[in-house]
Amino acid sequence: MTAQILVVDDIPANIKLLEAKLASEYYDVLTAKDGFEALKVAKEHKPDLILLDVMMPGMDGFETCKKLKEDGELSHIPVVMVTALSEKSDRLKGLEAGADDFLTKPINDMALFARVKSLVRIKTLLDELRLREKTGMEMGVETGEGNVFTSDVSGARVLLVEDDNVQGKQIVERLGKTYAIEWLEDPNPEGVLAKATEGDFDAILISTLLSGVDGLRLASQIKSHEKTRAVPILVFVDEDDQRIMLKALEMGINDYLTVPVDKNELTARLRTQVRRKRFQEALKSNYQKSISMAITDGLTGLYNRHYLNTHLGNMVTQALKNKKPLAIMIMDMDHFKQVNDTHGHDAGDMVLKRLAELIIHAMRSTDLAARFGGEEFVMLMPETDPQAAVGAGNRMRDIVEKADFKINAAGETIKKTISIGIASLHPDGDSPENLLKRADEALYAAKHSGRNQVKVAAGNVPKGW
């Protein structure tokens, strides 16, 4: 995963070491020598993650982190504090300032990369939601979002899965003053999953030390369920079991705490996760407001061409600025006129709605689909290189070819295919108009080469393809 990381430290040797480690994993690295410079660089570049040293002259890491989290443009950027301090009071102070985690010097490479990967994944989703919100605002949708990273979390609903009676009571007593907490002492997997998916929780706490139950597997099942995919999960792990800690982060679990759980640290980490969830929900709510402002296609429910043109401009600008790949896919249903001529326009509408459903199910959460006009559809794919774009195009073509398309209320179906054109952003300079034009030319080539195939714009063909 390509990401830009800001390393902040007043000691050049420490910066060089972290820069080398991150560069070896193909991350782009920015640097700053103190808190003041860090704020300036963060505002200018909007990095995907900030690794922030605690002990710095002038403005220490705690104060720098606090200022980052108070800035509405920067508050969603994950911050990991890097320190030689190991006292829990110092960790708590950093978490209270808004830090997402701590790494203790000397830094363990596995822990570093696991934490970076986990937090960057979250940041990527938030960036896409923020970009969609920006597009909506440019089209006249007022949001009034505010900075929910500093908002009150009182009343948030929390599910606790813990069969240790002593620890469970302590957690309920501590969190019950702020949260509406529900405690499941019986870790029966089916019961826990049912409760989690039906309870509309703001966060879920699960122990990996449950008797007779694999707590990490249980957390994974909850995380993979459609209804609870966006709910933050924090797991309790043995402080000596680093393998479980790293495995949890790799699986997409949001955070972990070591047992015995420090109640102050739990309070701080839980508050951060709930605030992030509410921020994400606020962005999604604004996204829904955008939909209500007539920026979607009335037949398919996808974005319309007007929204596509506005959003594509924002995506191109951002991709060029951050030096990240962007691909576009144009799909056109083959011989669609025959559907209208043979079965009527109602059947044609049913076929187009079905195609839109297939596109929605096939796309990633960061992709954006729109109806370009008639039987043409477009998918924007951020952070997608030419090779991945071709793979996505071939999967889409295959999905449509195998699907059944209903054409009447009686359930009669027909088979249809699509032709696809793909183009990728030129990193040394490009425009939305040229990107669309190249994709459209590739689609034209697919149509005139026999249909039901994927063609790539000249200059974007992956090696070996």
Secondary structure, 3 states (H helix, E strand, C coil): CCCEEEEECCCHHHHHHHHHHHHHCCCEEEEECCHHHHHHHHHHHCCCEEEEECCCCCCCHHHHHHHHHHCCCCCCCCEEEEECCCCHHHHHHHHHCCCCEEEECCCCHHHHHHHHHHHHHHHHHHHHHHHHHHHHHHCCCCCCCCCHHHCCCCCCEEEEECCCHHHHHHHHHHHCCCCEEEEECCCCHHHHHHHHHHCCCCEEEEECCCCCCCHHHHHHHHHHCHHHCCCCEEEEEECCCHHHHHHHHHCCCCEEEEECCCHHHHHHHHHHHHHHHHHHHHHHHHHHHHHHCCCECCCCCCECHHHHHHHHHHHHHHHHHHCCCEEEEEEEECCHHHHHHHHCHHHHHHHHHHHHHHHHHHCCCCCEEEEEECCEEEEEEECCCHHHHHHHHHHHHHHHHHCCEECCCCCCEECCCEEEEEEECCCCCCCHHHHHHHHHHHHHHHHCCCCCCEEECCCCCCCCC
